[in-house]
Amino acid sequence: MAFPVTVPRLGWSMDEGTFIEWLKRDGDPVKPGEPLFVLESEKAAENIEAIDAGILRIPPKGPKPGETVAVGRVLAFLVAEGEGIPDTETQSTPREPEAPARANATSPPLALRAQGTAITPRARRAARELGIDPLAIRGTGKGGRVRERDVRAACSPLAPREEGASLSRSERATIPHTRIRRLTAARMVAGVTQAAPVTLTARVDATELVALRDRLRAATLPDTPSPTYTDVIVKHTAAALRQHPLLQAQWRDDALWIPDGVHIAIAVDTEAGLLAPVIRDADKLDFVQIAARSHALIAEARAGRLGADQMRDATFTITNLGMFGIDAFTPIIHLPQCAVLGIGRIGREPAVVEDRIEPRHVVTLSLTFDHRVVDGAPAARFLSTIRNAIEQPILQ
């Protein structure tokens, strides 16, 4: 009996992905749990494992690297010894693969050779996204290997040109869409058009927040990440979500669904685009543990090593633009979440304290919520809980 190999759904909103490459050759035996192919979705590439056992048979019209494939599409079959591909092939002899085999043990790690040029998989994906021939790029890696940064640099308007060459008007005015940019755009539009977004803002006295962060930094052990302002607010927000679980509810056609865990995504700006790795069970972690996890996730994101599982199942998102001097902004909901918290810059301002004026640290928080799920009063109470935690923090 032949078992179809199909495109799985890797995320709630996924309708299609990008086929990267086969990890098995046509005619190879496959066991359950063995990686079969690489699929790119949710801003990351994942190895897709086999569910069944059999001999891999790839039809002549099987997917090509870089091809967009819909969820549920049959890519190949796992068949018994001597069995052909259903409806498309009756020969039992495995045909020659159409794509080159993976690099052998003597090839450079994580690279495929093409016409004598070593190109990393990330560079090949970036080249497909940007419509660039990677063989025309001078690599800066070991042995002239073309890396992702080389591909993106070649597409930059500031990239060096051959002597005497000039940019055309269209080249100066056009930046090709990457897959991450398209995915980000789709999610941002969905957060506005498929929800009923409302934003509340609150100016918060952050003097005690600054003092708490200084104490935490002073107590941090050497070679250990020191908690940032975002880390501290993640901790306060996680506690507030336990008190106000409706701010984690998700809209479904028949009812609201409230997740059990508190999994907070933090927005990270990277060269590849905006990514949102998830700090899982944030309500069960202390400040130092949150700092360690966020530090590791941000490093993975900026190195381009985040997996899709590290960006999945968030129940709430926090985004901080304070380091860019932004006071307040309107963050956009990342569906199916119902709320997102924006953090502005922390600045010193004169404030009335009892009967005197003194300088205080102030920060503006912006909470965007889906009014289909949450009404204004519960959202305001949630934001007030976070405000109180920042103004009167407890060292945990």
N, C-alpha and C positions, 0 to 999 in steps of 0.2 A: 504494500500500500504506500502511495506517495504522500508525503506531508508537505504542504506549501510553506515556503519561507516568506513571511509578509512583513510589511513595514509596521512596527508597533507604535502606539501612541505614548509618547514620553512625557507629555504635559497636558494639563486640562484643556488648553487652548490650541493644541497642536493639530493641524489638519494635514500638514506636509512637512517633509524634511529634505535635506540634501544628502544624496548618496555619495560617500567619500571613496570607499574602496572595499573590495572583498578581502577577507583575511584567510579564506580558504580557496583553493583552486577547484575548478570544475573537475569532478571525478574524485575529489578527496573524501575519505571517510570522515564522518562527523559524529561526535558524541554529545549527548545533552550537556549543556553548560559551557561548551566550547564557543569562543567568539567566532562569529561568522562574517560580519561586515561592520563597517563604521558608518554611523548615521549622525549627521549634524542637525541639532535642533535645540531650542531653548538656549541659544548662544553658546553651545558647547558640543563637542563631538563625543559620542559614546560608542563603545564596542557592544554590538548586539549579539547576545548569546543564543545558541540553538536550544530549542525546547525539546526537539525529538532527535532521534538518531537515524543515520542513513548515509547514502552516498550523495554528495552535493551535485546537482545538475542545474546548470545555468542556461536558460533558453537563449537562442540567438538574439532575441530582442530584450535581453536582460539589461539592467540599468548600467549606465556609463558614469564614471567619476564626474561629480559636479552636477549630475542630473537631479532635478526636483522630483521627489516621489511622494505620492499621496499615502496617507495612513490607510492600511489595509491592502495596499497593492501587493500582488504576488510577484516576488523577485526571482524566485528559484524554487526547486523542490528537493526534498530529501527522500531518496528512493531506495528500494532494496537492491541487492546485488543482481545485476542483469535486467533491472527494470528501467524503462525509458521515461521521458518526461510526458506527463499526461497531455494528450491532444496535440502535442507539438513535435514529439520525437519518438520513434520506435526503435532506434538503434541502441544497443546496449554498450557499445564502445564509447568511452568518454571522448568528447571532441577536445581539440586543443583550445586552451583558454584564449579569449580575445584580448585580455589585458595582461601586461607583464606580471610575472610572479613577484612576490615581495623580495626585498633584498635578503641575500643569504648572510651567513654568519660573518663573512669577510667584508661585507659592505659597511659603510659608515652607519652608526646607530640612527634610527628614526629618519632615514633618508632613502630616497629612490634615485637611481641614476638614469638620466635621460641624455643621450647624445654626449656623454662624457661629463655632464654637469650634475653635481650633487645638489638636490633640492629637498629641504625638509618638508614633511607633510603640512605643517602650518603655513609654510611659504606657498605651497601649491594651492591650498585653499584660498589664501589671500589673493593670489594671482588670478584665480577664477572669479573671485568677487569683484576685482578691480578691472578685469578684462586685459590683463598684462601677460605677455609671453615671458615666463620666468627664465627661459634660456637666453634671453637678450639682456639679462641683468647680471652685473658683476657682483658675485657673492663676497661677503666679508667674513664668512665663517671659516673654520679650519679647512685647508685645502681648497678654498674658493667656494665652499658650500653656500648656496643661496638661502638666507634666512628670512623670516617674515618681515623683520625690520628693513631688509634690503628691498623687498617688494613694495612695502608701504612708502619707503623713501623715494622709490622710483616714481610713484604716483603723486608725490607731494609737489605743489606748485613751486616749492623752493629747492626741488631736487636738482643736482648739477646736470647740465646738458652738454652734449658734445660741442666742441668749439665751433662757433659760428652759427649754432642752431638757435632758434628763437621759438617762443611759445605762440601758437596761433591764438586768435581771440577766443575761439571755442574752448581751447585748452585752459586759458586763463580763467574762464567763467564756469567751468564744469568740474564737479567732483562726483565721480561715480558712486552710486549707492552701494554700500556693503550689505551683506545679509543681516548683520547686527543692527545697522541703521534702519533697515526695512522692518525688522522685528520690533525694534524700539518704537518706531513710528506707529505701527499697528497697535501696540499696547497702549500708547499714549492716547490715540484716537478712541480706542475702546473705553479707556478710563473716563472719557468725557461724554461719549455718545451712548454708551451702554449702561451708564450709571446716572445718578442724579447728584452730582458733586456740589457740596457746599463747603466753604472754608471759614473757619473761625480762627482769629488771631488773639494772642494774649502777650502782653509785655510783662516779663517776669524779672523779679529781683534775683540776679544770679550771683550775688556776693558770696553767699554761703556755698554755692556750687563751686566757685573758683577756689575757695578755701579748702573744700573737701578734696578737690582734685589735686591741690598742692600737697595736702597731707598724704594722699594715696601715692603720689609721685615720690615723695620723700621716703615712704615706707617700702617702695618697690625694690626688690632684690636686684643685684647686678645681673645683666644679661637677661632680664625679664621685661617684657613690654609693660610700659607704664600706662595706666588707664587714661584715655582721652576724654574730652568733654562728651563726645558721642557715646563712648562706652558707659559713662556714668548715667547719661540720659536713657540709654538702652535699659539699664538696670531699673531705673525709676519707672520707665514705661512698661516694662514687663510686669512689675508689681501692680501698676495701675490696671493693666489688662486683666489681671486676676480679679480685681475688684469690679471691673466693668467688662464682663465677657462679651457683651453685645458688640463692642468695638472690634471683635474678631469674627463676628458672624458673616456668613457668606450667603448671598442671594441665590436661591434655587426656585424653580418654577412652582413647586408645591409647598415650600417651607423655607425658613431660615435654618442654616446649618452652622453650629458653633463648634470649632475644633477643640480637641482636648488639650493639646499642648500650646505653649506660647513660643512661636518660632519667628524671630524678628529679622527681617532682611535689612541690610545697610547698603545704601546706594554708593557705588564706587566708580569714580571716573578713571577710565583706562584709555590707552591709545586705541584700543579696538572699539571703544564705545562704553556706554553706561551698563554696568553689571550690578547685580544685587545678590551677593552671597548671603546665606542664612545662618544666623546664630540660633541653634536649636535649643529648646528648653531654657530660654534665657531667664525665666523666672526662678530657676533652680540654681543659677550660677551667682557667684559673688563678683565684685568689681574686677578682681584680678583675673578670674577665670574668663570673664567676658572680654577683657583686654587681650588675653592670650589668644582666644578664638578669633576675635576680629582682626588682630594683627596678622595671624596666619592666613585668614581668608583674603584680606586685602593684598597681601603679598602674592598669593596664588592668582588672584584676579589680574594684577598688573603684570604678572609673568606669563599670563595666558594659559594657565594650567588648571583653571576651574573646571570641574565636571558638572554636568547637568544636575546631578543629585545634590550638589552643594548650593544650587539656586532654586530648589524645588520646595513646595509645600510651605512657603512663608505665610504667616497669618497676619502680619502687620509689617509696615515698612517705615524706616526712618531715613531721612536724607538731610545732610548738613551742608549748607552753602556759606556758613559763617566765615570760613577761611578765605573766601573771595570778597569779603567786605559787604555781603548782602544782608540787609536788615530783616526783610520779610519777603515772602514769595508765596505762590499758590502751587503746592505740590500736586501731582496728578496720581489718582488712585491706580494701583496695579491690580486689576481684577484677577481672581475672584475675591481678593481682599476688599474690605469695605472702608478702610481708612489708611491714611499716611500722615506722618508727622514731619514737618519741616523745621529745621533749626537755623536761626539767623546768627549773625556775629554777636559776640559778647563785647559790649563797649561800656566805658565809664561815663556816667551822667550824674548831674546833681539831682538829688531826690530829697523829699521831705521825710525825715525819720523822727517820729514823735513831734517835737516842736522846733527841730533844727534841720538845717540843710547840710547834707554831706554827700560826698561822691560815692556812688554805688555802681556795681556792675549790673548791666541790664541786658537781657536777651529776649527776642521775640520768637514765640512758637506759633507755627501755622498748622492747624489740623484740618485736612480735607477729609470729608466723610461722605458716604453714599446715603442720601436721604431716603432711599427706598428701604434701607436696612435700619438706619438709626435716625431718630428724631433729634432736633436741636438741643433739647434739654439734657438727654443722656450724654451727648457728645460734649456739651459744655461741662458737665460734671466730671467727665473723664479728663478733659484738659485741665480743669481746676485741681484734680488730684495730682497730676504731674507738676503743676505749678507749686502746690504745697510741698511736694517732695523736693523740688529744687530749692525752694526758699528756706526749707527747714529739713535738710538732708540728714539721714541717719547712716553712720558708717557701718556697712555690712560686709 
